[in-house]
């Protein structure tokens, strides 16, 4: 018998994997992908609770989260491409130009 | 019974693929494994009788987001990161500990707050009709706000990528 807890624990595992990816990887694109994993595990939690409580409102939020994820990827990739054109850096540790901006 | 037969292999595949997303060296393989993860996640959504969400998951993620990421990787011509995997650093161990700790907290919360399993679902649970009705009645304000967000991110993306071209041509004019 598969209960709601099974789905929730699966979501927790995927969230932890995504969190590990964001913390360890130094490539901006892979960090973005790990954030997608974390957002998807949140979707899974919403859908599992929607079934458990018998309420369709839980299906609206995954759709909104997917929209937000699409916006995030569009803006994020634009930023990554701009950074890469400026300095050929795809490593997070190399991104220190904000320090070099002279104020005033 | 049938739920069990579908759930366990799918969950194993999802966990394996998401580990590969995080651990694989080449970004393009990571993107393809992410595609697999999201595809099999759609199976799990279908299992939870969220048919519309499952279809939207495949359409938006596989058709939109993954293709966009793949295009960006091909455009940037990224190399494999070799230096990153030579040694196990302290930071990686700390991140692993932090990830495990987060998983423990989340699963403890889930086991404590076990929600009651509703035996009978409403007849129109998770259908496109019901989801669409809720979206334009109860959640109409959030729906409009999301559409505003899409327009803002569209304009933001165009401005970010165009701004550099303009400044380059201005520099050429100055020279």
Interface residues (C-beta under 8 A of the other chain):
Chain A: X1 X2 X3 X4 X5 X6 X7 X8 X9 X10 X11 X12 X13 X14 X15 X16 X17 X18 X19 X20 X21 X23 X24 X25 X26 X27 X29 X30 X32 X33 X34 X36 X37 X40 X43 X44 X47 X48 X49 X50 X51 X52 X53 X54 X56 X57 X59 X60 X62 X63 X64 X66 X67 X68 X69 X70 X71 X72 X73 X74 X75 X77 X78 X79 X80 X81 X82 X84 X85 X86 X90 X91
Chain B: X3 X4 X7 X11 X14 X15 X18 X19 X21 X22 X27 X30 X31 X34 X37 X38 X41 X44 X45 X48 X49 X50 X52 X53 X56 X57 X60 X61 X64 X65 X68 X69 X72 X73 X75 X76 X78 X81 X84 X91 X92 X95 X96 X98 X99 X100 X102 X103 X106 X107 X110 X111 X114 X115 X116 X117 X118 X120 X121 X122 X124 X125 X126 X130 X131 X134 X135 X138 X139 X142 X146 X149 X150 X152 X153 X154 X156 X157 X158 X160 X161 X163 X164
